C-alpha cells in the first residue's frame, strides 16, 4: 500500500457534489455528451457503448466509498449489477458484474456453446463472438496449413458456424486471425468490460479495456444474462517514467515485471500501468504488455486512455469511438491520489532488453547478462528456431521493426542462421504487411509465413528439425514457455523476448549474441553491427482488411439447426453432473500427489489434444498425464490402490469411477496456472474426482473447479502438504462447508494413526449452491425451472 493517502483536489469535490450527502438523484443527472448512441464496433447493430450508465454507476460508488479510485476500479465498479448494495472491499468482496461482451476461441467455444445449449435459450443475451484460431497446425506454411486445417476440423467448424448462426453470435472463420488481435482491431473500447475464454484476453487492455480470461462456464453465465462474479481484485500499480529507445521494446516492460512479480505475484490483482512513460507506448505495445500479464497470474492488466489509443481507434476506422472516449476521458484514467496495494516503478529510459526462460516465463535476464547466464546454466548455445508473431507480438509496429532488422542483415548479404517463422496475428496484419513489403522481407530472409492463427505458441506445431528428447534452444516473441509447450519436446529450452531480439538471435544463431554490443560477419567477412530496429507504429497507408472472413448471424435464425452426431469423436452433448449427496466423503484414495509446477498444460495438455475439446470423454484421456507424481518422480504413472498395479492417471481414475470410488488430488503451489481452459476442471469432475487440495490455486482454475461442482481446497497450513503421503486415504467433511470457515480433512495413513488437518476455501453462498447442485450449470437450470 502506498505510504499515505493523497487528498484529491477540487475536481473530485465537484464530482462528488450532493452525491456525497447521499442524494442518489445526482447520479442520474444527464451528462449530455454521454447521451450519444455510439456503436461498440463496426460489425453489429444495436450494441452501444453505454458511458452514461457507467458514469451513473460510478457516481453511486464514489459517494459510498469516498476515496480516490484506480482506473481498474472505475471500470469494474461502473459495471456493477447493484452499485447501491454491492459490498466492495478489494481482495475480499465478490463483485457481481455486467460485462459488455463475451469472446470465445474455437477450442474453448465448443464446450461453452455445448453448455449454453443445455440452458435452452434461443439467443445469447449479450454480444458474443467466436474466433477460429486454435485448431490450425503449423507445418509448412499458411497457404497449405489453413486448407488442411479446414478439412480436418470441418465437423467442428460446421458445428461452431451453425451454432453461432442459431444463437446470434458473430463468427470469425479460420484464417481470420488470433482472437486477441481480432478483439483489439474490432471490439475493444476504452472503459469496457470483456470476458474471454482464453487466458490472454487481457490483450485488450491496450485499448483501456478491462478484459479478463475466464472458463467457458463463466462465459455461459454472461451469454445467459446472469451477473458474472469476480472476487474484487487488488490493484498493483506500475508507474512508467522515461521513454523507450533503441533495442528496448514494449515487451521488455512485462518481461521485467514478470521477473519482479513471478508467475504467481499478480494472483488476485489487476496490474494498472500509469505515469508519463505510458504516452511513449503505442496502443499495440500496451496490448503486448497486458497480454503477457497472464503469465504473472494477474486477473488482467490495463492502461489509461490516451492519444495513442485514439490514434489506433482512428486507424482501425473507429474514430467515433475515440471521440466518444474523449468525452468520458476523466473516468478513463486513475484519480489523483489513487492507492495501490503494491507499487512498482520502471524508468523506460533505463530499461534493458530482456530474455525470459527457459521453462518458465518469469526467469528474467537482461541482455547484458544473458550470454553469461546461458553459459553458466548449460543452455544449448545454438538457436535452432526463431519465431515471431502470435497474439502477443504481431502488430504492424512489431512486424515493421522486425523486418527492419531482417532487411539490415540482407543488405549485408546474410540471412537467418536459425529456422525462422512468422505468425501474422490477423488477416488484416497479413494483408497489410504483404502490401507494404515486410512479408517479402521475411521470406527473403528465409522465413516461413504461417497461418493467421496460434500455431507453435500453443503447441500446434508439427516440428521436424529435432527429435523428441533432444536438447535444443528456440527463441520467440510469444508469451508462454512452459516445458513442452511449443513443440511437445520436454528438452526444448524455450526463451521469450521481443520480436527484435528474436530476429537478432536468429541471425546470429546463438544465445550468446548481444546486438547492442556484438558484431556479425557480412558476406565478405567484414564485421558489422546490426542497426537499431525502426518502424512505423501504424501503417502510413492505412490497414488493408484482406479477405472477408466474418460471418454475421442471419436476420432469421428460426430455420438454422445445430447438428452434433451421436457417433462423433470430436463433439459430445453434455450430460448434467450428479448433485452432492449431502454427506461427508470417506475413505477416498489420493489419485495423485502432484509435485512442483502443475499448470493447465500438465492437467489437460493442448497440442494434439485440442481436437477433442468438444468431446469431454475423449479429452479426459489426457487428464493429469503431465503432472509429476510425488511417489515416484514420474509423469503419468500412479498406483491403483484397489489392484496395487501402476497405470496411467486417466486409466486409474476411470477404474475408480467404474467401481464407484470418489477420489482427490493433492497439489503444490499455484496449481492450475497458465491457460484458462476449463477442461482441466471438467475432466477430473467427469472421471469421478471430488476435491483438489493444494497449497494454492491460480485464480481462473479455482473458479473453473467451483463451476463444475468440485471442491478446490487449500491447506490452511501449507506445510501440511508435506505430511500427506500418496498412499494415504482421506475423509472430507463436506458437511462443514460454510462461508469463511475451514473444513476438516481426516487423513488415514497406510501405517500410523489417523489425524485431522484444516483446509481453507474461498466459497461464497452462491458458489456453495453450485457444489450442492452438482455444478453452476445445474444451478442455472434449477432456477430456470422454478
N, C-alpha and C positions, 0 to 999 in steps of 0.2 A: 504494500500500500504506500502511496506517496506520503511523504512525511507530514505534510499539512494540507488542509483543505483550503483552496483559494476561493475567496468570495467572488461571485460573478458581478459584473458591472450593471449599469443602469439598464442595458438591453435586456438582461434577464429579469429585472424587476418589472419592466414593461410587459414582458412575455407572460409573467405570472398574473399581473393585474389583479382583477377581482377573483380570479380562479383560486388564488392563494387563500382567499377568505371563504372558500367552499362554495362559491356561486357557480354551479355547473353550466349555467346558461352561457357563460363566457367561452366555454369550449366549443360551442356550436355557432358562434358568430361567423358569418360568411366572410371568407378571405377571397375576394373577387378573382385574383389571378389563379387561384386553385380550383375555380369552378369550371375550368375548361375541360372539354372531353378530348383527351389525347390517348390514342390507341397504344396499347402495350407494345405492339410490333406491327410489321407490315403484312403479316400473313393472316391475321384473324380479325373478324368483325365482332364488335360488341364487347371486347375485353379492353377496359380502360385503366389507366394509371389513376389511382384514387388518392392523390396527395391531400385532398380536402379531408377525407376520413382519417388519414394518417395524422394530419395536423390536429384534428379534434381529439383523437385518442391520446396524442402526446400531451396536449394541454391538460387533460384529465390526470394523467400520470404525473406530470410536473407539479400540479397542485398537491398531489398526495405525497410525493417524495421530497419536494422542496430542496433539491440539490442539483448541481450540475450533472449532466448526463454525457456518457461516452456515446460516440456515434453508433456503435453496435447496439447499445441500449435503446437508442432512439428508434432504430429500425424495428427491433423486437417489440418494444412497448407500443409502437404505433400500429402493430398488427395483433394486439391482444384481442381475444374474443370478448373479454369483460374487463375493460380498463378501469371501471369503477371498483370492482370487487376482487380483482386478481391480487393474490399475495405476491409481493415482489421482494425477494432477497437473493442477491447474487450468490450462486453456488448452493442454494438451499431450495428455493421455491420451484415448483413445476409450473411452467407457463403454458397456458392454453392459447394457441396462436392460430391465425387465419392466413396462411401463405397465399401469395398472389398466383403461384403456378407450381406445376409438377413437371419434372422431366425424367425420362427413363431411358437407359441404354438397352440395346436389344437382349443382352444376356440376362439382365435383371427384369426387364419388361415382361418377359414370358411369365414368370411367377407372379409378378404384380398383377398382370391382367387376368391370369387364371384365378387369383384371389378376388379381384374385383368382380369377375363374372359370377362368382359364388354368392356375391352380395345381392344379385338380382336387380340391379339398377339399369335403366335404359340408356343412361348417358353419364359421363363424368360431370361432376358439379363444378369443377374448377378447371381452368385452362391447363391442358396436358399435352405433352409431345413425347414421341418415341423416336429414338435415333439408332440406326443400324451401323454400329462401328466395331463391335467386339468379336464378331464371328468370322472375320476375314483374315486368313492366314497369309503371312508374308513368305513367299517362296522365291519367285524370280523377278517380280516387278508388278506394279499396279495394273498394267494393261492386261496381263494374263491372270493375275491373282484374283481380281474382282469378279470376272465372269465365272471363274471356277467356284468361288465362294457363293455366288448367287445360285449356282446349280446345286452345290452340296447342301446349302441351307434353305432350299426352296420351300420346304414344308414349314419351317419356322417363319420365314419372311412372309409367306402367304397367310399364316395364322396372324402374325402381327399386323400386316396390312389390312386384313379383313376386320380384325378386332378394333383397330383404330377407326376404320370407317364406320363400324357399328356403334361405337361408344363415343363418337365425336372427338377423336384425338388426332392431332397433327402427326403425320408420319414422314420421317426423313429416311429415304430409301438407302440401301447400301451404296457407298460411293459418295454420299453427301459430305461425310467428314465425321470427326470425333465430336461427341455430344457437347463437350465443354467449349470447343471452338464455335460450334453452331449456336450455342446459347449466347456467347459473347457477341457474335456477329448479328444476332437477330432478336434475342429475347431479354437479355439482361438490361435493367434500367436502374438508375440511382435510387436508393431508398427502398427498393423492392425486397420481398422475401420469397425465396425459391427453395423448394426441396427437390433433390435429385437422387435417383437410386444408383449413385456412384460416389465413391469417397472423394473424388477430385472435383466435385460440384463447386467447391469454394472458388474455382477459377473466375466465376462471375463477380467476385469481389473487386476485380479490376475495373468494373464499372460502378463501384459503390453499392453493389447489391449484397445483401446477406443471403448467401447461397450455401445450403447445408446438405451434406451427404447423409442419406438415410437408407433403411432397408425397405423392401417392397411393401411390407405391411403398413409402414408409416405413410407411404405414398398412397396406398389404398384408402386410408383414413381421409386424406385430403381430397382424393378423387370422389369419395362418397360424401363429402361436405361435413365431415366431423372435424372438430378442432384438433389441431396437431399439438402434441405435448412435447415439451423440451425443458429439461432442468435448466433454470436460469443460469447462463454461463457467467463465470468470472470474466474479467476483461484484462488481457495483457497488452500494455501499451508499448509500441516500438516507435521511438522518436527518431526520425531520419533528418540528419543535417548534411550539409555539403552537397556535392554533385558527382555523379559517376563520370568516369573518363577512361580513355584507353581501353585496356582489355577487360576492365571490370564491367559486368553486365547486371541487369536486374536479378538474374538467377542467383548471383553471389550474395544478395541480401538474405534470401531464405536459406541458402546453404550455410551462411554464418549463423542465422537464428536457430537452425536445426542443431548446429554444434553446441549452441548455448543451452537450449531447452531440452534436447534429446527427444527420442521418439515418444516419450510419454509426458514431457513437460508442459504440453499445451492441453492435456486432457481436461475436459470440463470448462474450457475457456475459449473465448473469441480473441484472436490476435488483431489488434487495431493499430494500423500504421498512421502516423501523423507527423507534422513538423515540416520545416521549409524544404527538406530534401525530397519530399513527395512530388513537388511540382516539376522536378527534373526527370521524372519517370514517365514513360509512355503508358497509356491505358493497358496495352497488351503486356508491357513489362510488369505492371501492377498485377495483372491476371496471372502471370507466371509465379509471382511471389505468393499470391493467395492459393494458387493451385497446389503448390508443394507444401503448404501449411498442413495438409492432411498427414504429412509424414511426422509431424510432431504431436499428433493426436488432437489437434485443435478442432473445436466444433466448426469453426470457419475462420476466415480472415477477411478483413475489409479495409478499403481505403476511402477517405472522404472525397466527395465530388469536387472536381476541379476542371480547369480549362482543357487539360489533356484528355479527359473523358469526353468533354463536349466535342473536341476535335474528332475523336473516334466515332461518336454517335453521328456526327455530320458526315464523315467519310462512309459510314455504313447506311446512309440515307435515312437517318433518324433525327434530323435537325429539330423537328417539332418536340421530340422527347428532350433533347438537350435544352431547348428554350424553356420548356416546362420545368425541368430540373433547376434551371437558374432562378425561376420564380419561387422555388421552395428551398433554395440553396442554404439558407440559415440553419435548416434542420438536417442538412446532408453533410454535416461535419460535427465534431465533438464540441460541446460547450466549453467556454473558457473555464478553467479550473476543474475539468472532469478528472475524476480519480481513477487510477488503475490499480489492480491487485498486484501487479508486478510491472516494473518499467525497465525497458532495455533501450539504450541509446546507441545508434550506429552513425558514424560520420562517413558518408558515402565517398568523400574525397580521400579518405584513408583506407577504404575497404579494398582488400586484395582479392583477386580472383581465387575461387576455392574449387577443390575437387573433393567430393564426399564418397566414402565407401572404403573397401568393398563390404558387401553382405548386409549393410545397414545404412540408411540414408542420413544418419546423424554423426557419422565419423568424419568430421570436417577438418580438412587440411588446406591451409593457404598454399598457393602455387609455389611460393618461395621455399617451402619446406616439404613439398610433395615428393621430389626425387629422393630425398634423404629417407622419408618415411617408407617409400616403396622398396628401397634397398634394405632398410632395417628389418622390414616385415617379410621380406622374401616374396613380394608380389611379383607375378610374372611380368618381366620388363617389356616384352613385345606387346604392342597394341594390335590385337587381331582384327577388331571391327570398331569403327566409329559410326555412331548412329545419331542423326539429328532429327528434330521434329517432335511429334507426339502432341498430346493436349497441352503439355507444359510449355513447350518452346517451338511453336510452328507459326508464329505471327509473321507478317510481312517484314517487320523490323528484324526478327531473328534470322529469317532467310536471307535478307539483304546483307546483313553483317557477315553471316557465314559465307555467303557467295563472294564477298569482297576478299576474304582470306583465301578461298579456293582460287579466285582469279589471280591474286598476287603470286600464288605458287605456280599456276600455269604460265604466268608471264616470265617466270624464272625457269621454265622448262621442266617442272616436276609435278607429279600428281600425288594422290593419296597412297601411302605405302600400305595402310590397312584397308580392308574391305570397307566400303562406305555406303551407308543407306540414308535416304531422305524420306521422311514421312510427312507429307503436307497435312495440316490439321483439318482442312476443309476443301471442298471443291472450289470455293471462291479463292482460297490461297493458292491452290494448284494452278488454276486458270490465270491468276494474276502474275505469278512468278514465271509461268510459261510465256505469257505475253511480254514481260519485262526483261527476260533473259536469264534470270537467276537459275532456272531449271536447266537450261542449256549449259551453264557454267558447271553445275554439279555433275551433269552427265559427262562433260569433257574431262572433269576431274577424276572420273572413274566411278561415280556414284550410281547406285540403283535407286530409282524413284519408286517407292512402294505405294500401295493404295492409300486413299484418304481414310485411314482407319487406325485403330490402336496398334495392331501388329506386334512387333517384338516387345513393346513396352509392357504388354500384359501376358507375354508368353506365346503369342500367336506368331511363331517364327519357326519355320522348318529349316533350322540351321544345319549346314552340311560341312562347314570348314574345319570343325574339330569333332572328335569323338567324345561321347559322354564319359565323364570321369577325367578328361584331360584338362589339366590346369591351364588357364589362359586368362588374359585380361581383355575386357571390352570397355569402351567409354561412350557415354551417351548424354544427351540433353534431356533425358527422361526424369521421372520423379522418384521412382521406387526401385530398389536394387536388392531385395532380399535374396537369399540363397536360392538359385534355380529359377528365379522369377522370369528372366528374359528368354532363356533357351532350354530350361529343364535340366541343365547340367550343374550339379552342386559344386563343381570345381571351377566354374566360371567366376572370375573376380570382376564384378560389375561396378563401375565408377560413374557417378553422376556429376555433371558440371554444366556449364553454359554451352550453347552451340559453338561459340567462338573457340573455346579451349578444345572442344571435341574435334573440330576441324584441324586445329593446330597440331594436336597429338596424333591425329590420323595421318597427317602429312609426315610427321617425324617417325611415326610407327613405334614410338617407345614412351614409357611412362616418365622417363627422366627428363623429358624435354620441357623447358620453360620458355615460351615465346617472348616473354618480357625481357629475357637476358641472353638467351642462347641463339646461335646461328645455325643455318642449314646450308647444304651444298646445292648450288644450282646445277643445271645440266652440264656446265663446263667445269664444275668442280670448285667454283668460287663461293666464298662464304657470303651469306646474306641473312638479314633479319626480316621476319615477316612484318609487314606493315600493320599498324593497329587497325582493327576492324572499323568499318564505316558503313552506313546505310541509312535509308530513309525510314522513319517510323511509320509513315503512311504512304501509300503509292501516289506519286505525283499525278498520275492519270486516272486516279480512282480505282476501285476494285472491279475486276471482271467477275461476274457471278458464275461464269462457267455453265455447265449443264444444269437444267432444272431437275432437281431430284426430290422435290417436296410433293407429297400427296395430301391435299386438304380433304377433310371429311365431306362426303356428299351432302347436299341440301336435304335429300330424302334418304334417311337411313333405315327405313322400315323394311326394305326388301333385302338388306345385307344380312348374310348369315355367317357365323363363325364356325368353322369345322375343325374338330380335333378327332382324329382317327383313334378308335379304341385299341388298335394294334400298333400305334406309333411308338417308336423307341425314343423320340425326341420330345414329345408332348404328352402330358398326362393330367387329366382333370383331377382336381384335388378332392379328397375326402376329409371331412372335419376330424380333428383330433378329439380323443376322448376327454371328457371333463374329469377333474380331480375327484377321487372317491371320498374325500373328506377325512381321510385317515393319515396317521403317521406312516412313513415308509420305513420298513425294517429289513435288515439282513441284505442290504444292497451291495453288490460287488463293485469294486472300482474298475471300470473298463480299462482305463489307462491313467497313470500318473504322469502327466506331461512335464518334461523338464526343460527349462530355459524358454527361449523365444518361441511362442506359438501364435503365429499370425493366422489371418484368414486363409492365406495360401497353404499353411500347414493343415488347417482344418478342412478346407474344401478347395483343392487346387484348381487353377484356371487352365490355361493351355488347352490340351485336347479334351478336357472335361467340359469346356464351355458348351459343347454341342448338346449336353444333357441338362442345361439349365432350366428347361421346361418340363423335365421328367424327374420328379422327386425320387422315385425308387431307384432309377438308374444312376443318378448322380450321387446317391448315398453310398455307392461303392467306392467313393474317394474319401469318405469321412475319416479325418484324422490320420490319413496314411503318411503325412509328412511330419507328424509330431514325434518327438523323441521320448521313448519310454524310459522312465527313470529306473525301471527294474533291470534293464539290460543295455541301456545306451543306444538302442537301435530304433529305427523307424518301422512302423507297420508290422511289428512282431510283439504280440501280447499273449498272455496265458489265459486260457479259458478255465475259469475256476470250477466249472461243472465237469470238465473232462481231463483237466491237467495238461492238455495239449497247447502248443504255441501256434498261433494263426494270425492272419491279417486282422486289423482292427474292425473293419466293417463285417467280416465274416463272424467274428466273435459276438459282435453286437446283434447281428441277425439271429444267431443261435440263442442268445439270451431272450430276445424278443419272442422267438418261437416257443420258448419254454415259459413265457410269462414272467420273466425276471426283469425288473427295472434296474437301472444302473446309474452310476455317477462318473464324472470325470474330475480329476484333481489337476489344477493348472497353476502356472507360475505367475510372474508379474506381467501386467499389461496384456493379458490373454485376449486374443481376438483383434490385435492391432492390424492396421492395413485396410484392405478393401471393405466396402460397405456390404458385401454380398451376404444376403440373409440365408443363403443355402447353408452357410456354416452354422446357423441356428436351426434351420428346418431339418437338416439331416440327423442330428442327434435326437431331435424330437420324434422323427419318423421311425428311427431304429430303436426306440424304447428308452431313451435317456430321461431322467427326472431332473437332475441338477448338474450344474457345472460349478465347482468350488475352487476358487483361485485366490492368489494373493491380491490381485487387482485386475480390472477389466478395462479394455478400450471402450469408449462411450457407445459407438454405434452397435458393437456386438452385444453389449449388455442389454441394450434396448431391444435388439432383434430377438434375443433369447426370451425376454419377457413377453414379447408379442406372440411367440409361438407356444406359450404356456409352460416354458421351462423355468427353473429356479436358478438364476445367476446369483451365487452367494460368495462372499469373501471371508477369509479368515479374519476374525476380529483382531487376533494377534498373528501377523504374517509369519511368525516363526513356527506356528503350528503346521505349516506346510511340511516342514522337515520331520514332524512327528508321525505323519501318515505314511504307512508302507503300502506298496501297490497290491499286496495280497490281503490287506485288511478288509473287513466288512463294516458297513456303516448303517446307522439309522438316521433318518432325517425327521425331526419332529415338526412336520409341516403344519400341524395344528397350532403351532405357536406363531405362525406368520402374522405379523401385525405391523402397522406403520411405525417406524422408528425404534423397533425392538428387535434384538438379536434372536436367532433361533438356535436350537441345540443340535449339534452333530454328535451322536454317540458312536464311538469308534470301538470296534471289536477286533483287536489284533489276533493274528493267527496263533501266536503264542504270547500269552500275557493277559493281564486284567483289562477289562473294558474301562473307558474313560470318556468324559464329555469335554467338548470344546465349543466355544461360541462362534457363530457365523453371523456376519453383518449382511445387510442388503439395503437397496435403495427403493424398494417398492412403495408406491403410494396407494391410496384406497382403490382407485380405478384399475391400477395395474394388478392388484391382488385379485380383482374380479376376473382379469384375463386368466390368471392362474387357475382360479376356481372353475371357470367355464371351459378351460382347455386351450384357449387362445384368444387373442384380441378379435380375430375374425368371428369366432363363435359368439363372443360378447356382442359384436355388432349385429349378428344375425338374430340373437336372442332379443335384443332391444327392438329390432325391426318387427318382430312378431307381436310384441306387447303393445 
